[in-house]
Amino acid sequence: MSAGAGLKSASVVDEARVQYAALPYRFRDGLEILLVSSRETRRWVLPKGWPMKSKKPHSAAAREAMEEAGLVGKIDKKSLGAYHYQKRLKNGATVLCRVQVFPMLVEKQRKSWPEKDQRTTQWFRITEAAEAVAEPELQTVIREFESVAAAQKKAPAAPKKKPKKN
């Protein structure tokens, strides 16, 4: 690859619009990932959306998970990584988006949520979830999450600090 090609690629990535996504997961018969259908193309995707004023990235991702899939749970403040995709806008144009992904341990799914009638939700085993999404970078993020989730599941709870005795 020539130096010029590398610079061009970097500038395209720099121009990407930012979105935030939740990677909803649970432990049932192994690790499972919840995917939602996109509204337009009905592809399997993560719940995601644009930045929100006065919300930190992980909080915006949790909000999207509730609005698009009715999910309530604990979302990590630290991103797992990111992927890129081409978002089709209402006017037909496309824009490159860079999506930061935040893992979310799902505690429950509400019976009703804002976009319930617009989307389908489905739990997948992790390998099936990776195969179901179209974006190669997202496939990698999902596959790599398996080792992160396994470590979290095995990690002992942090011990509570005892008050100091004087």
SEZAPA-821407 format. One record per residue (C-alpha): residue number from 0; residue in one letter; z, x, y. Coordinates in steps of 0.05 Angstrom, whole numbers. Each point is the difference from the previous one (the first is absolute). Layout:
! residues N
<resi: NUM; resn: a; Z: Z; X: X; Y: Y>
...
***
This chain:
! residues 166
<resi: 0; resn: m; Z: 0; X: 0; Y: 0>
<resi: 1; resn: s; Z: -18; X: 27; Y: 68>
<resi: 2; resn: a; Z: 52; X: 5; Y: 56>
<resi: 3; resn: g; Z: -39; X: -51; Y: 40>
<resi: 4; resn: a; Z: 3; X: -51; Y: -57>
<resi: 5; resn: g; Z: 76; X: 10; Y: -5>
<resi: 6; resn: l; Z: 9; X: -12; Y: 74>
<resi: 7; resn: k; Z: -42; X: -62; Y: -2>
<resi: 8; resn: s; Z: 41; X: -29; Y: -58>
<resi: 9; resn: a; Z: 64; X: 15; Y: 37>
<resi: 10; resn: s; Z: -24; X: -36; Y: 63>
<resi: 11; resn: v; Z: -19; X: -62; Y: -40>
<resi: 12; resn: v; Z: 70; X: -2; Y: -30>
<resi: 13; resn: d; Z: 31; X: 9; Y: 69>
<resi: 14; resn: e; Z: -37; X: -61; Y: 25>
<resi: 15; resn: a; Z: 28; X: -45; Y: -55>
<resi: 16; resn: r; Z: 42; X: -59; Y: 21>
<resi: 17; resn: v; Z: 70; X: -2; Y: -29>
<resi: 18; resn: q; Z: 28; X: -54; Y: -45>
<resi: 19; resn: y; Z: 64; X: -5; Y: -41>
<resi: 20; resn: a; Z: 6; X: -25; Y: -71>
<resi: 21; resn: a; Z: 55; X: -17; Y: -49>
<resi: 22; resn: l; Z: -6; X: 23; Y: -72>
<resi: 23; resn: p; Z: 40; X: -56; Y: -34>
<resi: 24; resn: y; Z: 31; X: 20; Y: -66>
<resi: 25; resn: r; Z: 51; X: -22; Y: -51>
<resi: 26; resn: f; Z: 25; X: 21; Y: -69>
<resi: 27; resn: r; Z: -12; X: -52; Y: -54>
<resi: 28; resn: d; Z: -33; X: 23; Y: -64>
<resi: 29; resn: g; Z: -11; X: 66; Y: 36>
<resi: 30; resn: l; Z: -23; X: 12; Y: 71>
<resi: 31; resn: e; Z: -42; X: -55; Y: 31>
<resi: 32; resn: i; Z: -38; X: -3; Y: 66>
<resi: 33; resn: l; Z: -17; X: -64; Y: 37>
<resi: 34; resn: l; Z: -69; X: -6; Y: 30>
<resi: 35; resn: v; Z: -28; X: -54; Y: 45>
<resi: 36; resn: s; Z: -71; X: -24; Y: 8>
<resi: 37; resn: s; Z: -35; X: 14; Y: 66>
<resi: 38; resn: r; Z: -19; X: -63; Y: 38>
<resi: 39; resn: e; Z: -74; X: 14; Y: 8>
<resi: 40; resn: t; Z: -24; X: 39; Y: -61>
<resi: 41; resn: r; Z: 57; X: -19; Y: -48>
<resi: 42; resn: r; Z: 9; X: 74; Y: -20>
<resi: 43; resn: w; Z: 68; X: 22; Y: -25>
<resi: 44; resn: v; Z: 38; X: 36; Y: 57>
<resi: 45; resn: l; Z: 70; X: 16; Y: 24>
<resi: 46; resn: p; Z: 32; X: -45; Y: 53>
<resi: 47; resn: k; Z: -16; X: 36; Y: 65>
<resi: 48; resn: g; Z: -12; X: -10; Y: 74>
<resi: 49; resn: w; Z: -3; X: 29; Y: 69>
<resi: 50; resn: p; Z: 59; X: 33; Y: 36>
<resi: 51; resn: m; Z: 48; X: -49; Y: 33>
<resi: 52; resn: k; Z: 34; X: 9; Y: 67>
<resi: 53; resn: s; Z: 74; X: 16; Y: -7>
<resi: 54; resn: k; Z: -6; X: 9; Y: -76>
<resi: 55; resn: k; Z: 3; X: 67; Y: -35>
<resi: 56; resn: p; Z: -57; X: 13; Y: -50>
<resi: 57; resn: h; Z: 41; X: -16; Y: -62>
<resi: 58; resn: s; Z: 26; X: -65; Y: 32>
<resi: 59; resn: a; Z: -71; X: -21; Y: 17>
<resi: 60; resn: a; Z: -20; X: 13; Y: -73>
<resi: 61; resn: a; Z: 59; X: -43; Y: -25>
<resi: 62; resn: r; Z: -21; X: -56; Y: 48>
<resi: 63; resn: e; Z: -71; X: 1; Y: -28>
<resi: 64; resn: a; Z: 27; X: -3; Y: -71>
<resi: 65; resn: m; Z: 39; X: -63; Y: 19>
<resi: 66; resn: e; Z: -58; X: -33; Y: 37>
<resi: 67; resn: e; Z: -54; X: 16; Y: -51>
<resi: 68; resn: a; Z: 39; X: -4; Y: -65>
<resi: 69; resn: g; Z: 68; X: -32; Y: 15>
<resi: 70; resn: l; Z: 37; X: 63; Y: -20>
<resi: 71; resn: v; Z: 71; X: 18; Y: 18>
<resi: 72; resn: g; Z: 30; X: 67; Y: -19>
<resi: 73; resn: k; Z: 19; X: 71; Y: 19>
<resi: 74; resn: i; Z: -54; X: 41; Y: 34>
<resi: 75; resn: d; Z: 4; X: 75; Y: 5>
<resi: 76; resn: k; Z: -1; X: 30; Y: 70>
<resi: 77; resn: k; Z: -42; X: 58; Y: -25>
<resi: 78; resn: s; Z: -74; X: -8; Y: -14>
<resi: 79; resn: l; Z: -27; X: 19; Y: -69>
<resi: 80; resn: g; Z: -66; X: 21; Y: 30>
<resi: 81; resn: a; Z: -63; X: -33; Y: 27>
<resi: 82; resn: y; Z: -69; X: -23; Y: -18>
<resi: 83; resn: h; Z: -63; X: -18; Y: 39>
<resi: 84; resn: y; Z: -45; X: -60; Y: -4>
<resi: 85; resn: q; Z: -53; X: -36; Y: 41>
<resi: 86; resn: k; Z: 27; X: -64; Y: 30>
<resi: 87; resn: r; Z: -51; X: -54; Y: 16>
<resi: 88; resn: l; Z: 16; X: -32; Y: 67>
<resi: 89; resn: k; Z: -13; X: -74; Y: 17>
<resi: 90; resn: n; Z: -62; X: 20; Y: 40>
<resi: 91; resn: g; Z: -30; X: 34; Y: -63>
<resi: 92; resn: a; Z: 12; X: 72; Y: 24>
<resi: 93; resn: t; Z: 41; X: 47; Y: -43>
<resi: 94; resn: v; Z: 54; X: 48; Y: 22>
<resi: 95; resn: l; Z: 31; X: 58; Y: -38>
<resi: 96; resn: c; Z: 74; X: -12; Y: -13>
<resi: 97; resn: r; Z: 53; X: 49; Y: -23>
<resi: 98; resn: v; Z: 55; X: -38; Y: -36>
<resi: 99; resn: q; Z: 70; X: 29; Y: -6>
<resi: 100; resn: v; Z: 33; X: -25; Y: -64>
<resi: 101; resn: f; Z: 75; X: -16; Y: -7>
<resi: 102; resn: p; Z: 31; X: -16; Y: -68>
<resi: 103; resn: m; Z: 37; X: -67; Y: -3>
<resi: 104; resn: l; Z: 48; X: -18; Y: -56>
<resi: 105; resn: v; Z: -10; X: -75; Y: -6>
<resi: 106; resn: e; Z: 62; X: -42; Y: -7>
<resi: 107; resn: k; Z: -34; X: -68; Y: 1>
<resi: 108; resn: q; Z: -63; X: -38; Y: 17>
<resi: 109; resn: r; Z: 9; X: -61; Y: 43>
<resi: 110; resn: k; Z: -27; X: -67; Y: -23>
<resi: 111; resn: s; Z: -38; X: -8; Y: 66>
<resi: 112; resn: w; Z: -27; X: 50; Y: 50>
<resi: 113; resn: p; Z: -50; X: 0; Y: 58>
<resi: 114; resn: e; Z: -63; X: 23; Y: -38>
<resi: 115; resn: k; Z: 15; X: -30; Y: -68>
<resi: 116; resn: d; Z: -61; X: -46; Y: 2>
<resi: 117; resn: q; Z: -46; X: 56; Y: 22>
<resi: 118; resn: r; Z: 16; X: 53; Y: -53>
<resi: 119; resn: t; Z: 16; X: 10; Y: -73>
<resi: 120; resn: t; Z: 56; X: 45; Y: -23>
<resi: 121; resn: q; Z: 6; X: 34; Y: -67>
<resi: 122; resn: w; Z: 46; X: 51; Y: -33>
<resi: 123; resn: f; Z: -35; X: 57; Y: -36>
<resi: 124; resn: r; Z: 24; X: 58; Y: -43>
<resi: 125; resn: i; Z: -9; X: 62; Y: 42>
<resi: 126; resn: t; Z: -62; X: 26; Y: -36>
<resi: 127; resn: e; Z: -33; X: -69; Y: 6>
<resi: 128; resn: a; Z: 18; X: -4; Y: 74>
<resi: 129; resn: a; Z: -34; X: 67; Y: 13>
<resi: 130; resn: e; Z: -62; X: -24; Y: -37>
<resi: 131; resn: a; Z: -1; X: -67; Y: 37>
<resi: 132; resn: v; Z: -4; X: 29; Y: 70>
<resi: 133; resn: a; Z: -67; X: 25; Y: 27>
<resi: 134; resn: e; Z: 21; X: 58; Y: 44>
<resi: 135; resn: p; Z: 5; X: 67; Y: -38>
<resi: 136; resn: e; Z: 54; X: 27; Y: 47>
<resi: 137; resn: l; Z: 42; X: -63; Y: -12>
<resi: 138; resn: q; Z: -9; X: 8; Y: -75>
<resi: 139; resn: t; Z: 29; X: 70; Y: 8>
<resi: 140; resn: v; Z: 59; X: -24; Y: 42>
<resi: 141; resn: i; Z: 16; X: -53; Y: -53>
<resi: 142; resn: r; Z: -5; X: 48; Y: -59>
<resi: 143; resn: e; Z: 43; X: 52; Y: 35>
<resi: 144; resn: f; Z: 52; X: -52; Y: 16>
<resi: 145; resn: e; Z: 17; X: -6; Y: -74>
<resi: 146; resn: s; Z: 38; X: 66; Y: 0>
<resi: 147; resn: v; Z: 35; X: -17; Y: 66>
<resi: 148; resn: a; Z: 23; X: -68; Y: -27>
<resi: 149; resn: a; Z: 24; X: 31; Y: -65>
<resi: 150; resn: a; Z: 42; X: 50; Y: 38>
<resi: 151; resn: q; Z: 29; X: -55; Y: 44>
<resi: 152; resn: k; Z: 18; X: -42; Y: -60>
<resi: 153; resn: k; Z: 36; X: 58; Y: -34>
<resi: 154; resn: a; Z: 35; X: 25; Y: 62>
<resi: 155; resn: p; Z: 75; X: -17; Y: 0>
<resi: 156; resn: a; Z: 25; X: -39; Y: 59>
<resi: 157; resn: a; Z: 28; X: 43; Y: 56>
<resi: 158; resn: p; Z: 75; X: 7; Y: -6>
<resi: 159; resn: k; Z: 40; X: -33; Y: 54>
<resi: 160; resn: k; Z: 36; X: 48; Y: 46>
<resi: 161; resn: k; Z: 75; X: 0; Y: -7>
<resi: 162; resn: p; Z: 39; X: 1; Y: 64>
<resi: 163; resn: k; Z: 30; X: 67; Y: 17>
<resi: 164; resn: k; Z: 74; X: 7; Y: -10>
<resi: 165; resn: n; Z: 39; X: 33; Y: 56>
***
